[in-house]
Amino acid sequence: MGTKNIRVAVDIGGTFTDLQVLDLDSGTVHDFKSPSTPHDPSEGLITALNGAATRFDFALSDITMLLHGSTIATNAVLERKLPEGALLTTAGFTDVLEIGRHMRHNVYALKAESRSLLIPRQRRFGITERIRASGEIETPLDAGAVRTIGERLVGEGVSTVAIAFLHAYRNPSHEQQAADILAQVSGLSISTSHEVSPEIREFERISTTVLNALLKPVISGYLERLAQRLSDAGVSAQLYLVQSNGGVALPDDAARLPVKLLLSGPAGGAMAMARLAREHNLLNMVGIDMGGTSSDVSVVTGGQVDETGEGTIDGLPVRLPMIEIRTIGAGGGSIAHVVTDALRVGPKSAGSMPGPACYGRGGSEPTVTDANLLLGRIDAESFLGGEMQLDKQASGGAIKSLSEELRLSQDDAARGIVDVANASMANAVRLSLFEKGSDPADYVLAPFGGAGGLHACAIAEELDIDRVLFPATASTLSAGGILTSDLRHDLSHSELFLLDGDAAGPLNQIVRDLHAQASKMLDVDNVTAEQRQIKFSADCRYRGQAYEIVTSWPQLNEAPHVDATAIDALKEAFHRLHLTRYAHSAPDEPVEIVTIRAIAIGLLGRAEVAADAPATSSREVETRSRQINLRDGWRDTAVRHRDTLGSEPIDGPVLIEEAYSSLLIEAGWAIRAVGDGCLMAVRQRENAA
Amino acid sequence: MTKVDAVKQEVIRNALIAGAEEMNVSIWRTARSTVVRETLDYSTALFDGAGRAVAQSTRIPIHLNSMSVCLEDIIAGPIPIDQWNDGDVILTNDPYSGGQHLPDFVAFKPIFSDGRRIAISAAIVHHVDVGGGAPGSYYAKATEVYQEGLRIPPLKLVDGGRTNDAVIAMIRRNSREPDKIGGDVHAQLACLDVGAAAIGRISTRYGNDVLETAMAAILDQSEAMMRVTLSALPDGTYNFRDFVDDDGQEAVDLQVVASVKIAGDTCVVDLSESADQAPGPVNCTLNMSKSAVYCALLSLADGTVMANSGAYRPIDVICRSGSIANCQSPAPVANRMATGHRIVTTVLGALAPAAPDRVPAAYYGVSYVLALQAPDPLVEGEARVYFEVEVGGWGGHPEQDGADGFSCGFHNLANSPLEMCEVLFPITFTEYGLIAGSGGDGEHRGGLGLAREWRLNADWGTVSGSFERFRHGPYGLAGGEDGRPGRFVHVSESGTTELPSKISGVRLASGDRIRLETSGGGGWGDPGNRPADARRQDEDAGYTT
């Protein structure tokens, strides 16, 4: 014991804590699942580590690296389990947080939709101070007012403060001064906007800073409890936290900037998509993680996961670089209902409580999962690896009134629910690709999550996609993505420049500063020179446009130096990108740069991973079959265990069973193993040669 | 007729909505001007082969419900539907041939399969400039539509697949921004093809008969749901009157009167008692008025009815010819939104007694469009135009207070980031916030209006505004008080000047300040019934004074 070198990735969800365990010496990976403990997720984590250690024969002290993904920050915001906070901002602008961008979602509504507001007006303080767009100080900071407010807040039980002044991204001095004063007079936890999101556009920066401030006590508290538990259990591994950008951060950084964890839930899945695409030499892949209430779509284009500069939580902007995820309101728990003779599925969902009718927890409305059960696509006995017995009769009862109202047989109603859900998922995927100027036909679809495998072929057909890749260990795939993460810091500098020769001087200084900051961060992280990467990009737009496109600037990655050649290369790249995204470019028009970005990466050393793929021959090839309702009605359909598939294609229809879920390969498709435990289904075109 | 089951029906409905959304994205991706790219002033829809709107993108109410009436006008007159051939695109911007105001181009493309017209894709786009007396074609002094820019009668911009380049050349020649309008016209044409492709996918998959039947059923569904909404209202005739402050030329109240007759599951809205058409450009054609009425009734259904031609079937809109709500050529119409918003608040006001549980007091009811022309801080010797559109407070609702500073009703817009404005234009903001006490008092108070104030840092600037509700505050309901009217203030060395609501060409000097205060919403219910708790909370937060 104590002789192995184990790396563990953990993805803590609401129901399960998923692990992938990599033995760095042998290169083998195992996956493990155990129940989560929502009241304190660190408890379930320790249980899972113990379980995995026993099953795969290692000691907790063998773990050298623990990569930790979770939705703790997300849940704290969604469930409003946040401390009392205050906001200090420029006098005259205390309502910016409340007004937001003032556009509504429900176009025809007489009753306004509710808008999230995390700090009430009483605790938003206007401070006399003003910095101009150029960074010049117009009005100095009223230090006395800051001190008075700080003293008052301590007395009022406020524990955390956001400081966000106009144009602080250009000149942070007032925020720094105010933070120093508050630190002197109180033990308040402080977040400043120039540190959290140093970019232009005040509402998004203030919102992100406020979220950071409110999450700080939550995440610090969690990390302290976790450290204690790990130490008690004898785990001395270095801990890393997964961020929304797909990279990881050390605990100190996560405690300081917890907002960077906020939308990290689906990041592991997206990272896994990138890894799959790389391993199977596929450039373009679209991943669908089909959950209970919703499905997350992530896209890999040209081998890179699509990123975005802003996400939202509960309607509040989170402005940070992050993996782009489109969430669709369709999942296994989506409820089917009738609206004037039409069958609708979702957006209402039974979630996991009460869940679909067949869960027997009190759900009485028919869901997509109930439909799959009635169609024989889910086996009542082996759901979630047999851990949960499903009640088919309850599903039948739930669908009864719907099928009567629509004058459909139970089978047709159930198939209808599945068809409608598939079509709406396909529409959402098509739209998210179309927005980037991409054609679904150029992509490979990869389903994961509980129910994805049953729907993938049908969704692919709707999208004219010919290949579906079924990843190995689909049920712990996110943890697998986390396993390949690297340390990552995002840095930025917002300042508007017309992109011409005159800009080279000032841009050069900015780029050097960013490079120096990035290097310093990697020093602190103890990243060696060989493990470092610093990548540059710039947010560009044509003069007059209001939105920018993040444009890679690879010329600077070798040497952080801006000259006329580098500027021309950036412009050229921007024109090309604009052409791809928006179908036109204007090479003669002036280009503006709004923000310069650097990404500092510390490689954590990728091990060659051999997936948990037993040899094909380890199982008898059974000749099982069962009645499954397919497109053309009930058919005796072959059922195979996933591990029995080889490189020889098997024609659909066939149902493939795996540990926690099943894959439905429709007629017209053929499936085979393609290495690393993955399966690939290929559509057999009628006219194909 | 082919039978279509509920499943195919729903799958096709979703595919049609997705098709309209794809058209939407296509315009956003390919357009050139900021009006289109940034303020998102465009909308898209798919129609059936007979010209009935079936599916629309989620966009701007004013646009969405206007395209079908426009198409009806075109096929009833200038270009009958049997002349719409494969490869054609029909275009117009003429308010007196079904259009809106001149910057809005409406384009339709019939889609054929097996020689049969199975659908029509349609898009309305606000183009940046079509000439006329002022940049952006918002000429406050216009007294005739001829002064507002280029008028394009319904014509085939594309005829049997051949684009009429002469028309595009003429459009470009008449615009202050020829490249942008040229680019945006092409974006508009391209999106029609995206719609055609979406229809093609459905028709290939399910066949034309199924598509046609499904579209008819979607219309029937919307009709049925609208009839359910109307049946729930007690029969009777409901009258209401609200006011437009003025037309920007004469300080005269312009009344908007709605007489709404509910009979069973139908509704007739008569706007005939409204003021005569005005000399200034605040007039609405009957089509614009219909769009406003549809918006009001769709919101009465609380967004549950899919907005399309089926939903309009049980609704009849009539109005005396020559009134402000049915203006006749050559009345100017550029600032039609002034009256359009008011028709929405008037129809809702009329129906308040019929649906007392749902109808709120009046929202601010105006698109606060402000424009500043001033030197460009980034490029010497050039001037730039700064545009902003603001909003105000919602009316108090039977169940809750009105929302503070939030888009409502006939439009739906985002504000511009202060920091970005300060980088791009020679201004420094001095305030952006809610106005305490501006919401009408009531059991449920009106939402608060906004104050937006800035200082000019350049040597010169000229400012224009198209506002409303400076004299007639948004009405309160059920005993609630009116919302506080808005104001527009110019502070200079020589003192403080209250400016009128509709003004252009106000000259500013360096250091001058401009302050816009928007209206709060009306209050709902007797102020005496407002719970003490709610009052205390408002006071603590400073929402009231």
Boltz contact constraints between the chains, C-beta under 6 A:
constraints:
  - contact:
      token1: [A, 92]
      token2: [B, 430]
      max_distance: 6.0
  - contact:
      token1: [A, 92]
      token2: [B, 431]
      max_distance: 6.0
  - contact:
      token1: [A, 93]
      token2: [B, 432]
      max_distance: 6.0
  - contact:
      token1: [A, 95]
      token2: [B, 433]
      max_distance: 6.0
  - contact:
      token1: [A, 95]
      token2: [B, 434]
      max_distance: 6.0
  - contact:
      token1: [A, 99]
      token2: [B, 405]
      max_distance: 6.0
  - contact:
      token1: [A, 101]
      token2: [B, 414]
      max_distance: 6.0
  - contact:
      token1: [A, 101]
      token2: [B, 415]
      max_distance: 6.0
  - contact:
      token1: [A, 102]
      token2: [B, 391]
      max_distance: 6.0
  - contact:
      token1: [A, 102]
      token2: [B, 405]
      max_distance: 6.0
  - contact:
      token1: [A, 102]
      token2: [B, 406]
      max_distance: 6.0
  - contact:
      token1: [A, 102]
      token2: [B, 407]
      max_distance: 6.0
  - contact:
      token1: [A, 102]
      token2: [B, 415]
      max_distance: 6.0
  - contact:
      token1: [A, 103]
      token2: [B, 407]
      max_distance: 6.0
  - contact:
      token1: [A, 103]
      token2: [B, 412]
      max_distance: 6.0
  - contact:
      token1: [A, 103]
      token2: [B, 414]
      max_distance: 6.0
  - contact:
      token1: [A, 104]
      token2: [B, 407]
      max_distance: 6.0
  - contact:
      token1: [A, 104]
      token2: [B, 412]
      max_distance: 6.0
  - contact:
      token1: [A, 106]
      token2: [B, 303]
      max_distance: 6.0
  - contact:
      token1: [A, 108]
      token2: [B, 298]
      max_distance: 6.0
  - contact:
      token1: [A, 108]
      token2: [B, 299]
      max_distance: 6.0
  - contact:
      token1: [A, 108]
      token2: [B, 303]
      max_distance: 6.0
  - contact:
      token1: [A, 109]
      token2: [B, 303]
      max_distance: 6.0
  - contact:
      token1: [A, 110]
      token2: [B, 299]
      max_distance: 6.0
  - contact:
      token1: [A, 110]
      token2: [B, 358]
      max_distance: 6.0
  - contact:
      token1: [A, 110]
      token2: [B, 360]
      max_distance: 6.0
  - contact:
      token1: [A, 111]
      token2: [B, 397]
      max_distance: 6.0
  - contact:
      token1: [A, 112]
      token2: [B, 394]
      max_distance: 6.0
  - contact:
      token1: [A, 112]
      token2: [B, 403]
      max_distance: 6.0
  - contact:
      token1: [A, 112]
      token2: [B, 406]
      max_distance: 6.0
  - contact:
      token1: [A, 121]
      token2: [B, 541]
      max_distance: 6.0
  - contact:
      token1: [A, 121]
      token2: [B, 542]
      max_distance: 6.0
  - contact:
      token1: [A, 122]
      token2: [B, 540]
      max_distance: 6.0
  - contact:
      token1: [A, 122]
      token2: [B, 541]
      max_distance: 6.0
  - contact:
      token1: [A, 133]
      token2: [B, 422]
      max_distance: 6.0
  - contact:
      token1: [A, 133]
      token2: [B, 423]
      max_distance: 6.0
  - contact:
      token1: [A, 200]
      token2: [B, 419]
      max_distance: 6.0
  - contact:
      token1: [A, 201]
      token2: [B, 417]
      max_distance: 6.0
  - contact:
      token1: [A, 201]
      token2: [B, 419]
      max_distance: 6.0
  - contact:
      token1: [A, 202]
      token2: [B, 418]
      max_distance: 6.0
  - contact:
      token1: [A, 202]
      token2: [B, 419]
      max_distance: 6.0
  - contact:
      token1: [A, 340]
      token2: [B, 221]
      max_distance: 6.0
  - contact:
      token1: [A, 340]
      token2: [B, 224]
      max_distance: 6.0
  - contact:
      token1: [A, 340]
      token2: [B, 225]
      max_distance: 6.0
  - contact:
      token1: [A, 342]
      token2: [B, 6]
      max_distance: 6.0
  - contact:
      token1: [A, 342]
      token2: [B, 9]
      max_distance: 6.0
  - contact:
      token1: [A, 342]
      token2: [B, 10]
      max_distance: 6.0
  - contact:
      token1: [A, 342]
      token2: [B, 221]
      max_distance: 6.0
  - contact:
      token1: [A, 343]
      token2: [B, 6]
      max_distance: 6.0
  - contact:
      token1: [A, 343]
      token2: [B, 7]
      max_distance: 6.0
  - contact:
      token1: [A, 343]
      token2: [B, 10]
      max_distance: 6.0
  - contact:
      token1: [A, 406]
      token2: [B, 6]
      max_distance: 6.0
  - contact:
      token1: [A, 416]
      token2: [B, 7]
      max_distance: 6.0
  - contact:
      token1: [A, 419]
      token2: [B, 7]
      max_distance: 6.0
  - contact:
      token1: [A, 420]
      token2: [B, 10]
      max_distance: 6.0
  - contact:
      token1: [A, 420]
      token2: [B, 11]
      max_distance: 6.0
  - contact:
      token1: [A, 423]
      token2: [B, 11]
      max_distance: 6.0
  - contact:
      token1: [A, 423]
      token2: [B, 14]
      max_distance: 6.0
  - contact:
      token1: [A, 424]
      token2: [B, 14]
      max_distance: 6.0
  - contact:
      token1: [A, 427]
      token2: [B, 14]
      max_distance: 6.0
  - contact:
      token1: [A, 427]
      token2: [B, 18]
      max_distance: 6.0
  - contact:
      token1: [A, 431]
      token2: [B, 21]
      max_distance: 6.0
  - contact:
      token1: [A, 434]
      token2: [B, 22]
      max_distance: 6.0
  - contact:
      token1: [A, 434]
      token2: [B, 25]
      max_distance: 6.0
  - contact:
      token1: [A, 435]
      token2: [B, 25]
      max_distance: 6.0
  - contact:
      token1: [A, 496]
      token2: [B, 423]
      max_distance: 6.0
  - contact:
      token1: [A, 544]
      token2: [B, 34]
      max_distance: 6.0
  - contact:
      token1: [A, 546]
      token2: [B, 38]
      max_distance: 6.0
  - contact:
      token1: [A, 582]
      token2: [B, 29]
      max_distance: 6.0
  - contact:
      token1: [A, 582]
      token2: [B, 30]
      max_distance: 6.0
  - contact:
      token1: [A, 583]
      token2: [B, 29]
      max_distance: 6.0
  - contact:
      token1: [A, 583]
      token2: [B, 30]
      max_distance: 6.0
